């Protein structure tokens, strides 16, 4: 590339309208669900070539994925404040400064709690409303800060991107005055194009296993899985399950201990994308027992590899999993146990659902999500 062309390209980038991406409420160098979403969406947004993006993040530059170190994206790092209310107040200063420094037109915040100053256009992503749909499962102080800070952030926003129609319905149910701001933009698999790699973990992976993926939070309802596995064990059938993700609250560990499932559930912890792809490919099925989900990315991550999904019969799973899943009634451990047995032992049904899973996953892409997100950003920028 000639120096003349390089300078011309840099000039074009500088003149391109700027979007500030707020990633200051997520913990540094840890893959949370929101971070996984943003780090999948952002490279595709850059590829659209309409805006220049500035990522304000708590991640260190060494830890930021290589796919984000690209032309069209500037990375600015800041320290992390773990206190949600202090972080939200602190953002009022930091985001204001960054908006002015980079002459940004719009702030994009993929966390539904953030800066609530009403002084510039803001687009916020709403992933779920667990604190309203399942309040009894979460500590009172977490619900308090949500009920104070989310409405303030939402009111100061131009648009609210909901990751599913289910999330949009929940948003309108609990916050009807926000209905005119809500728009649905579906997510996609975060592992598209990732090839599997042999696990570096010393844990032994069973030859045949069901897979549960995700950091365990109260809404994941892991006790239901433990109940189903215990029912099978009492019938003389032991089916192995591997869990990928963190169990920070100890919910899974307590369920394993309560039902004496130490030899049935294997915790693999956090894995690289390549390792996760390998674990998906070897699974007999993905199992989810959640009481509520905003989208559930693991569904599509499994389906794009032809892995059937076993999940509760709820609107969000019907919306995302489509025909590539076997459904059971929520909170019914017997039906969950029967579903596991069927997917392990009925090759004809397994093949049919696997083929449907592949077709369903193809409906979603980050490229499409980026185009739809960009359209929302553009509308916010010209208001």
Secondary structure, DSSP 8 states (H G I E B T S, - for coil): --HHHHHHHHHHHHHS-EEEEEE-SS-TT---HHHHHHHHHHHHHHHH-SSEEEEEESS-TTTS-GGGSSTTEEEEE------HHHHHHHHHHHHHHHHHHTT-SEEEESSSS-----SSEEEEEE---HHHHTGGGS-HHHHHHHHHHHHHHHHT-SEEEESSHHHHHHHHHH-GGGGGGEEE-----TTTT-------SSS---SSEEEEES---GGG-HHHHHHHHHHHHHTT---EEEEES--TT-HHHHHHHHTT-TTTEEEEES--HHHHHHHHHH-SEEE---S--S--HHHHHHHTTT--EEEE--HHHHHHHTTSEEEE-TT-HHHHHHHHHHHHH-HHHHHHHHHHHHHHHTT--HHHHHHHHHHHHHHHHH-
